[in-house]
Amino acid sequence: MICPICNKKTNAFKSHLESHGFSSIEMAYAQIFLEGKLPLCRCGKCNKTTKFVSWLKGFRPYLRGHNRSNYGNKQNALRRDNKNKRKIGGWSKGKTAKESLSLERASLNLRRTLQSKKTALRLQRIQNISLHQAKEKIELYAPNFRVIENLLDTPDLLHLTLECKICGNRQQKNILHALNNVCNTCDPMGAKSHIELYRMIRGLDPDAVISCDNIIPPDDIDIYMPSFMTALEYNGLYFHSELFKNRLYHAEKTRNCAHLGINLLHIFEDEWRDKRQACINHIAMITNKKATNDMSQLEVRPVSAQEKYQILEKNHLEGDTSTLYDLGLFMHDKIVAVVSLRKPRHRAYKNMIELCRFVSIADIKSSTLLSIFLDYIHDHVCKNTIYAVIDDRLGLCPIYESAGFIKENTLEPRFWWTDGHQRVSRHKLSHSDQHSLDNSLVKIWGCDASVLIKKALN
């Protein structure tokens, strides 16, 4: 190595520097290049000499760990000092969307923007659907119409000229509206099913009102039963899809009614068309206030999977599901109610058991029947806490709360895929399946979901 003082080559460099009067390489470097001053760490906090690297690189600017991000920035210094507290953020100032009104508005605007972009992309895919695919869908799901060959050219959705097989009237509809199978002349605006539902409700409450617009203005309620403080919404799959209603429309309507003490039940078009008996039974279960005089007549016994399947598919709006325990409530050997239990699907409730289905087919107060089930479960099945995730659109929360459940949490609205004729669960379609279909699927949103807890008996 060449000595920078005498320019002589030497192998024992350290001892050679001692002959020039320097005790170390660092002192020699400081004397020659730094005018005898050893550099200090630039953090400005420790006042310690940094490490010497080489003659070419000299001293390091910082000690290890004393860099600019940990010491030079006041915001990061405060974050380090308050590490056991909430971290101080930048623009959010450590607050969440629930704690700050401005953040909540920004979050809502961002979600609406992203949702509108997704909707625009789906509309673009629907626009590219072929005429052959549209004819196949209409022949399958809209038997009231006959497709005419000429096509109405429009810049948005695929519009078809259709002829009604009943009245012979010709009309132009886009592919989603056509799958609704409703003729503008025979059944204007699809009011026929709405009126059928209202006539059935009049049998339960003669004071029922149709199209009531003075409860939560400016929105209206399809059917209101003042005797039971219960309301019903008939949701058509076309006009209530994301093409016309945002993701929070049904949820906000339900919340506004709940603030007034009104229990709002949503029935989708395909449920009233394909599962009418389940809709009638569900409405009767919610509005039934009768109590049995002799509780000793009721007996809880296990039921087979086949019995449970038949009752749920016929009388429950969401149908059957895989379960672990199935119990039936019998009166004189006739089954009057069914409840189903399964292992928890939510990690936060792994030590509990989930009550996933409850249906009553008797003229008895539903909360009374549910209470009998709960007592039997805690005595014979499981002594752990029971929880249930209830879709608010079903209007079952008051029944569960009357039976002793307490609301713990609220989940965001879920959605289904629809082609204007039928709803399909999002869990039954993979991402590839959604694109492999004819691209005529859009989302239709439901309501919030409530997580209810029934603590174990001591």
Steps between C-alpha positions, in 0.01 A plus 500: 500500500632849417535745789322832422759694701833385353366320190700186588369148459480299820346170618475591870286806448393548863856493639614725214242763608632479858842607367329817376351562849143367449350248743239362256385508142196708600720770659723510193198535268351772720827693511568481128154532350280648775744747657532292817126488585326165540154514338192448722180317412270723296194400704587783740386299802778267609817715446704187424773445241392296202678191372804528269461300177803553275732766355271538202166504685612657823256510793137396486250790536281321761543242770313177445130558566543880525375580151284784383167309509536412869645825636477781249121489447295643787191306401683167512661596829155558652385170357794324665436666837128409489532148363258363763239753394325544166753585231476855377421486131554764240190640335259288711647616836456153642122496459285240328205556267259443791671768712531774238214635289733619223669158478163328491391719209829440317467125553141500373592704192789264424277192526238662277766586242638145497148356482406724208814390313414132556144561385623676186725204416213254541274715284772500236509117507120483477512732199722247320257209544408341171146482359517119500578490872220749572246282315604190695456680832158638406373161379612347830390765752240718322244266339244783465704663222604418147814663361455694174798492264555874469729649765462849645842662489584694817831622641447347846347155553394242246135580417268250334161526334272252679145385432274396788347155439188595699395841365717519187641842595852577377739683728870582529688374806863457593621150578475535880153653492379234256601221738257647753227339283256790555294648216441875512139451382390188688678588825620863502814562712476149646228602748315168478722312747505803727120504515485122559728542802287786630180295474661222701613751767144636529403157638741557791438870553185660351653845567801432277597789269657465155763747371526698824718811447453689830714281731856555375462774237608546227523118474181297496420162652325241283277354774456617860316307775429747785350232727835317514737797444638299207567602140579305183705587194450317171836520324493435126827354375533748213404835653666417835832388351812717506392654169243705695574457875832553677644245743358674809148569373326203666716522813429870557128444449504227762694718745263795453201278575674349805550851646120537494444157657385342173626154402567501123501171307637479143366237259672458164310436181634147447408404859136601453491329160676172587461467881162659570416259783828591675421873465150458645632289789782746570263796517265305729792403724600866546149634557375216722451617861298208640635307800423141597329440833640153566878487457505133606352407163824603329790256482845544340644199317776448241380480139657331202681689227226408252223643721700815560568539127132471404384755759774758429469480122125548521469758781832690530597779261869399491429127477710217636868506599759257636463459878635309799187469719135510391226532759123498461227627731200267510142549617300175520765334275454771238805712424442874546851649482856410399836639607843410354846538653847476352863565583592870489625631165637822654838487672398752766228259623695174480413401859127540440235319296307666216121494470469521123130420434175546687153461354156474657197352327257524792253767607710575811719797590840435337712641784334256742591203281856625459539536879396135546765396247769705677426344838522152349827579321668627818378195696564217252714612205752768590552724802708749300383840385273495193529757223301568184568710188165635381443685174303812595290472184328194655362703793586230756706710745201594724416128542857412600528797735172404670647152556803643685753573225707820521628681192880511500609608152375612159643370172491678164230416242553195285407463133381245247556473126189536285411489133164669558320166543679315781743574781818292534709494818847647456645192674367275225683689224877522478670799339557303180136386493380860510694576180429167330123561511330723248615817685141598581544480880473804725496536878194544717567606858332394822504648851734499797556180697471500880717277723291398803634330814319281756728439797520163666302438817698480823 
